[in-house]
């Protein structure tokens, strides 16, 4: 939490569990839990993230954990962290429960990350609907990027009348 790589290494050397989960509640009061990779992204601690990635063979469900950390990281607009996690080959169709069940493309759209949106678009599920019934179009409509919204509106067969859980189209 304090971006202290020395304490992280000390914790690890003393037998600390690299697969420990951090429990919290989200803005809606829903209990969430994340792995240390995602927590390091939350703390914006590149050094701690690098330490954890050096021990990736010990992280249970590494592919899933790095996918969640990558998707979550897109909301922080830190390209150094995003690039590092992308190099670990996150699951292309993965989702992030902490990110309201969105996939990476949706998070890139919501935060106006044009660079990542266009990089991820070719391998993403453009028709994925998140846990709240929202589509990529719902995400793009809230984006600060007009370029992303304009692009999403060109996707063939995208249901522009799809209602999410808040009855928004």
SEBAZA-639762 format. One record per residue (C-alpha): residue in three letters; chain; x, y, z. Coordinates in steps of 0.1 Angstrom, whole numbers, plus 2048, in hexadecimal, padded with zeros to 3 digits. Layout:
! SEBAZA-639762
+--------+--------+-----+-----+-----+
: residu : chaine :   u :   v :   w :
+--------+--------+-----+-----+-----+
:    ALA :      A :   X :   Y :   Z :
...
+--------+--------+-----+-----+-----+
***
This chain:
! SEBAZA-639762
+--------+--------+-----+-----+-----+
: residu : chaine :   u :   v :   w :
+--------+--------+-----+-----+-----+
:    UNK :      A : 800 : 800 : 800 :
:    UNK :      A : 81D : 817 : 807 :
:    UNK :      A : 831 : 80B : 7E9 :
:    UNK :      A : 84D : 7FD : 7FE :
:    UNK :      A : 860 : 7E2 : 7EB :
:    UNK :      A : 876 : 7DB : 809 :
:    UNK :      A : 859 : 7D2 : 81F :
:    UNK :      A : 849 : 7BD : 803 :
:    UNK :      A : 86A : 7A9 : 7FF :
:    UNK :      A : 86D : 7A6 : 825 :
:    UNK :      A : 849 : 799 : 827 :
:    UNK :      A : 850 : 780 : 80B :
:    UNK :      A : 871 : 774 : 81A :
:    UNK :      A : 860 : 76E : 83B :
:    UNK :      A : 848 : 756 : 82B :
:    UNK :      A : 82C : 76F : 822 :
:    UNK :      A : 812 : 762 : 80B :
:    UNK :      A : 816 : 770 : 7E8 :
:    UNK :      A : 7F3 : 764 : 7E0 :
:    UNK :      A : 7E4 : 778 : 7FD :
:    UNK :      A : 7C3 : 78A : 7F4 :
:    UNK :      A : 7BB : 7AD : 7FE :
:    UNK :      A : 796 : 7B1 : 809 :
:    UNK :      A : 782 : 7D2 : 807 :
:    UNK :      A : 761 : 7DF : 7FC :
:    UNK :      A : 75A : 7F3 : 7DC :
:    UNK :      A : 746 : 813 : 7D9 :
:    UNK :      A : 725 : 7FF : 7D9 :
:    UNK :      A : 72E : 7EC : 7F9 :
:    UNK :      A : 736 : 7CC : 7E6 :
:    UNK :      A : 752 : 7B8 : 7F5 :
:    UNK :      A : 76F : 7B5 : 7DD :
:    UNK :      A : 791 : 7A4 : 7E0 :
:    UNK :      A : 7B0 : 7A8 : 7CB :
:    UNK :      A : 7D2 : 797 : 7C8 :
:    UNK :      A : 7F3 : 7A8 : 7D0 :
:    UNK :      A : 7F9 : 7B1 : 7AB :
:    UNK :      A : 7D9 : 7C5 : 7A9 :
:    UNK :      A : 7E0 : 7D5 : 7CA :
:    UNK :      A : 802 : 7E0 : 7BE :
:    UNK :      A : 7F1 : 7EF : 7A0 :
:    UNK :      A : 7D9 : 801 : 7B7 :
:    UNK :      A : 7F6 : 80F : 7CB :
:    UNK :      A : 807 : 819 : 7AA :
:    UNK :      A : 827 : 807 : 7B6 :
:    UNK :      A : 83B : 7FC : 798 :
:    UNK :      A : 857 : 7EF : 7AD :
:    UNK :      A : 841 : 7D8 : 7C2 :
:    UNK :      A : 82F : 7CD : 7A2 :
:    UNK :      A : 851 : 7C3 : 793 :
:    UNK :      A : 85A : 7B0 : 7B2 :
:    UNK :      A : 839 : 79D : 7B0 :
:    UNK :      A : 83D : 796 : 78B :
:    UNK :      A : 85F : 787 : 792 :
:    UNK :      A : 84D : 76D : 7A7 :
:    UNK :      A : 832 : 766 : 78E :
:    UNK :      A : 838 : 741 : 78F :
:    UNK :      A : 82C : 741 : 7B4 :
:    UNK :      A : 80C : 755 : 7AD :
:    UNK :      A : 7EE : 73F : 7AB :
:    UNK :      A : 7D9 : 745 : 78C :
:    UNK :      A : 7F3 : 75D : 77F :
:    UNK :      A : 7E2 : 762 : 75D :
:    UNK :      A : 7C2 : 76D : 76E :
:    UNK :      A : 7D3 : 782 : 788 :
:    UNK :      A : 7E8 : 795 : 76E :
:    UNK :      A : 7C9 : 79A : 759 :
:    UNK :      A : 7B6 : 7AA : 775 :
:    UNK :      A : 7D4 : 7BF : 77F :
:    UNK :      A : 7D8 : 7CA : 75A :
:    UNK :      A : 7B3 : 7D3 : 756 :
:    UNK :      A : 7B2 : 7E6 : 777 :
:    UNK :      A : 7D3 : 7F8 : 76E :
:    UNK :      A : 7C3 : 807 : 74F :
:    UNK :      A : 7AE : 81D : 766 :
:    UNK :      A : 7CD : 82C : 775 :
:    UNK :      A : 7DC : 83A : 755 :
:    UNK :      A : 7FF : 82E : 75E :
:    UNK :      A : 80E : 821 : 73D :
:    UNK :      A : 82D : 813 : 74D :
:    UNK :      A : 818 : 7FC : 763 :
:    UNK :      A : 7FF : 7F4 : 747 :
:    UNK :      A : 81C : 7EB : 72F :
:    UNK :      A : 82D : 7D5 : 749 :
:    UNK :      A : 80D : 7C2 : 750 :
:    UNK :      A : 804 : 7BF : 72B :
:    UNK :      A : 826 : 7AF : 725 :
:    UNK :      A : 81A : 793 : 73B :
:    UNK :      A : 7FF : 789 : 722 :
:    UNK :      A : 7DF : 790 : 734 :
:    UNK :      A : 7C1 : 77B : 729 :
:    UNK :      A : 7B1 : 78E : 70B :
:    UNK :      A : 78D : 787 : 716 :
:    UNK :      A : 794 : 78A : 73B :
:    UNK :      A : 77E : 7A0 : 751 :
:    UNK :      A : 785 : 7B2 : 772 :
:    UNK :      A : 76B : 7AF : 78E :
:    UNK :      A : 77A : 7CD : 79F :
:    UNK :      A : 773 : 7E1 : 77F :
:    UNK :      A : 74E : 7D9 : 780 :
:    UNK :      A : 753 : 7BA : 76B :
:    UNK :      A : 761 : 7CE : 74E :
:    UNK :      A : 77B : 7C0 : 735 :
:    UNK :      A : 79A : 7D3 : 72C :
:    UNK :      A : 78B : 7E4 : 70E :
:    UNK :      A : 76E : 7F1 : 722 :
:    UNK :      A : 785 : 800 : 73D :
:    UNK :      A : 79B : 810 : 722 :
:    UNK :      A : 77B : 81F : 713 :
:    UNK :      A : 76E : 82C : 735 :
:    UNK :      A : 78F : 83D : 73D :
:    UNK :      A : 795 : 84A : 71A :
:    UNK :      A : 7B5 : 836 : 715 :
:    UNK :      A : 7B5 : 839 : 6F0 :
:    UNK :      A : 7D7 : 829 : 6ED :
:    UNK :      A : 7CC : 809 : 6FF :
:    UNK :      A : 7A9 : 809 : 6F0 :
:    UNK :      A : 7B7 : 807 : 6CD :
:    UNK :      A : 7D2 : 7EF : 6D7 :
:    UNK :      A : 7BA : 7D7 : 6E7 :
:    UNK :      A : 79C : 7DA : 6D0 :
:    UNK :      A : 7A7 : 7BF : 6B7 :
:    UNK :      A : 7A9 : 7A4 : 6D1 :
:    UNK :      A : 78C : 7AE : 6E8 :
:    UNK :      A : 768 : 7A2 : 6E9 :
:    UNK :      A : 757 : 7C1 : 6DC :
:    UNK :      A : 734 : 7B3 : 6E5 :
:    UNK :      A : 73C : 7AA : 709 :
:    UNK :      A : 722 : 7B5 : 723 :
:    UNK :      A : 72E : 7BB : 746 :
:    UNK :      A : 71D : 7B1 : 767 :
:    UNK :      A : 708 : 7D0 : 767 :
:    UNK :      A : 6FB : 7CA : 744 :
:    UNK :      A : 711 : 7E5 : 735 :
:    UNK :      A : 722 : 7E2 : 713 :
:    UNK :      A : 740 : 7F2 : 703 :
:    UNK :      A : 729 : 80D : 6F7 :
:    UNK :      A : 71E : 815 : 71A :
:    UNK :      A : 742 : 818 : 724 :
:    UNK :      A : 74C : 82D : 706 :
:    UNK :      A : 72E : 844 : 70D :
:    UNK :      A : 73E : 84E : 72E :
:    UNK :      A : 761 : 851 : 71F :
:    UNK :      A : 773 : 873 : 71D :
:    UNK :      A : 77E : 868 : 6FB :
:    UNK :      A : 768 : 871 : 6DD :
:    UNK :      A : 77F : 85D : 6C7 :
:    UNK :      A : 777 : 83D : 6DA :
:    UNK :      A : 752 : 843 : 6DA :
:    UNK :      A : 752 : 84A : 6B4 :
:    UNK :      A : 765 : 82A : 6AF :
:    UNK :      A : 74D : 815 : 6C4 :
:    UNK :      A : 730 : 823 : 6B1 :
:    UNK :      A : 73F : 814 : 691 :
:    UNK :      A : 73E : 7F0 : 69F :
:    UNK :      A : 726 : 7DC : 68A :
:    UNK :      A : 709 : 7CB : 69C :
:    UNK :      A : 70F : 7DD : 6BD :
:    UNK :      A : 6ED : 7DF : 6CE :
:    UNK :      A : 6E9 : 805 : 6D5 :
:    UNK :      A : 6C8 : 7FE : 6E7 :
:    UNK :      A : 6D6 : 7E6 : 701 :
:    UNK :      A : 6CC : 7F1 : 723 :
:    UNK :      A : 6E3 : 7EC : 741 :
:    UNK :      A : 6D9 : 7E6 : 765 :
:    UNK :      A : 6D1 : 80B : 768 :
:    UNK :      A : 6BA : 80B : 749 :
:    UNK :      A : 6D4 : 820 : 736 :
:    UNK :      A : 6D7 : 81B : 710 :
+--------+--------+-----+-----+-----+
***
